[in-house]
Amino acid sequence: MRAFHYHRPASLAEAASLATRGEAKLLAGGQSLVQAMKLRLASPSDVVDLGGLKDLAGIKSDGKTLTIGAMTRHAEVADSAEVKKAIPALAALAGMIGDRQVRAMGTLGGSIANNDPAADYPAAVLGLNAVVHTNKGRHEADKFFKGLYETALAPGEIITSVAFQIPKRAAYMKFKNPASRFAIVGVFVADFGGGNVRVAVTGAGPCVFRQTEMEKALAAKFEPASVANVKVSPAGLNSDLHASAEYRAHLVTVMAKRAVEAALK
């Protein structure tokens, strides 16, 4: 790890100002950044710790949307009675992230800002048609995730909260890496009623994406059989020592089918 300047701002405005200094990086939960720094894959000039900004944490629901502060820990989402009541699938997803130590430190905002291709939260943000609120405005889910570790966030832009649409029913299923518990393939399915269905896939490609063919099939009839015969192309999907692109394509269908089954229970 190389030398850096550490900052713990007392306000969002101060954090935004510090975030534009040199090669500064924001520290939310640190579960990805600190490891990258140890391996010297990241060498920020300044580390801006958001841990002191208590206003960026919290959970609230108005019956139509569930809003979660960016600095809310995974464990808090997983254990929240309000999340379990509004979107049980989101609480279940948070409970699947990493291990107990990771869930105790990792944050919603940090996860989606990092946009790891195998992270779980991006599937929920896209699958639940969420709105990402920042100190500079807002981003619709469909326009937020741009590519491998890339988002629509501008320099100095800090996520403050995420507003999830509350669906009629939803579920998330993933085929996890047994060591890291990252998603080799994860599928989030959400049915909002009236033929409005979203299917978001993580782990399979360089970035989370929607499976529109499955969405159309489920809009016509929301049942496992509707996605069972959807053949996913391996073109553009990830291929590594954990799974080939062809295997990941197969897993998308398998996980989607299981997610629909779970949503119907």
Secondary structure, DSSP 8 states (H G I E B T S, - for coil): ----EEE--SSHHHHHHHTTSTT-EEESS-TTHHHHHHTTS---SEEEEGGG-GGG--EEE-SSEEEEETT-BHHHHHH-HHHHHH-HHHHHHHHHSS-HHHHHH-BHHHHHHHT-TT-SHHHHHHHTT-EEEETTEEEEHHHHEEETTEES--TT--EEEEEEE--SEEEEEEEE-TTT--EEEEEEEEE-STT-EEEEEESSSSS-EE-HHHHHHHHH--SHHHHHT-----TT---SSS--HHHHHHHHHHHHHHHHHHHT-
